[in-house]
Amino acid sequence: MDKNQISINRIDLRSRGIPPEIARSAVDGLGEAVMHNLVRQGVVNPGQMIQLGDLNLETLSLTKVGDAMEIRSEIARAIAKEIAARIGRQ
């Protein structure tokens, strides 16, 4: 199976009102969640390599600031949306 590779120089994430331990848990596994979103949307092809610079994400509105899985899912969705826009597949 071919592996996809996406290189991002920097992602700035700022949080307000999220406890630090929840924020850390939310970013664990973030790469897998982003790739899952991209593959599901048909944005990446097997073995594709994508080089990106910095990503500046939109402000996310969360309903459950204490739920690391929801936070991870929303961050992954926003990153996948930005990647799709950058490579021209929305």
C-alpha positions in Angstrom: 0.0 0.0 0.0 1.4 3.4 -1.0 1.7 5.9 1.8 0.6 9.6 1.4 2.9 12.3 2.8 1.9 15.8 3.5 4.5 18.2 4.8 3.3 21.3 6.6 5.9 23.8 7.9 3.8 25.2 10.7 0.3 25.2 12.0 -0.7 27.9 14.5 -3.4 26.7 16.9 -4.7 29.0 19.6 -7.2 28.0 22.1 -9.3 29.8 24.6 -11.2 28.1 27.4 -9.8 24.6 26.7 -7.9 23.0 29.5 -4.2 22.2 28.5 -4.5 18.5 29.0 -7.6 18.4 26.7 -5.8 20.4 24.1 -2.8 18.1 24.2 -5.1 15.0 23.9 -6.8 16.7 21.0 -3.7 17.0 18.9 -2.6 13.4 19.6 -3.4 11.5 16.4 -4.2 14.7 14.5 -2.2 13.6 11.4 -4.2 10.4 11.0 -7.5 12.3 11.4 -6.4 14.8 8.7 -5.4 12.1 6.3 -8.7 10.2 6.9 -10.6 13.4 6.0 -8.5 13.9 2.9 -8.9 10.3 1.7 -12.6 10.3 2.4 -13.0 13.5 0.3 -10.9 12.1 -2.5 -8.4 14.9 -2.2 -5.2 12.7 -2.2 -4.2 9.9 -4.3 -2.2 6.9 -3.1 1.5 7.7 -2.8 0.9 11.4 -3.3 3.3 13.9 -1.7 2.1 17.4 -0.9 4.4 20.2 0.3 2.7 23.1 2.1 4.0 26.1 3.9 2.3 27.5 6.9 -1.4 27.0 7.6 -3.5 29.7 9.3 -6.8 28.1 10.2 -10.2 29.7 10.6 -11.7 30.2 14.0 -13.4 27.0 15.2 -16.7 27.0 17.1 -16.8 24.0 19.4 -19.8 22.8 21.4 -17.9 20.6 23.8 -14.6 22.2 24.8 -14.0 19.3 27.2 -14.1 16.6 24.5 -10.7 16.0 22.9 -12.1 13.8 20.2 -14.5 16.5 19.0 -11.8 19.1 19.1 -9.4 16.8 17.1 -12.2 16.1 14.6 -12.9 19.8 14.1 -9.2 20.7 13.8 -8.7 17.9 11.3 -11.7 19.0 9.2 -10.3 22.6 9.1 -6.8 21.5 8.1 -8.2 19.1 5.4 -10.4 22.0 4.1 -7.4 24.3 3.8 -5.2 21.6 2.1 -8.0 20.9 -0.4 -8.2 24.6 -1.1 -4.5 24.9 -1.6 -4.2 22.0 -4.0 -7.4 23.0 -5.9 -9.7 20.2 -5.0 -12.6 21.4 -2.9 
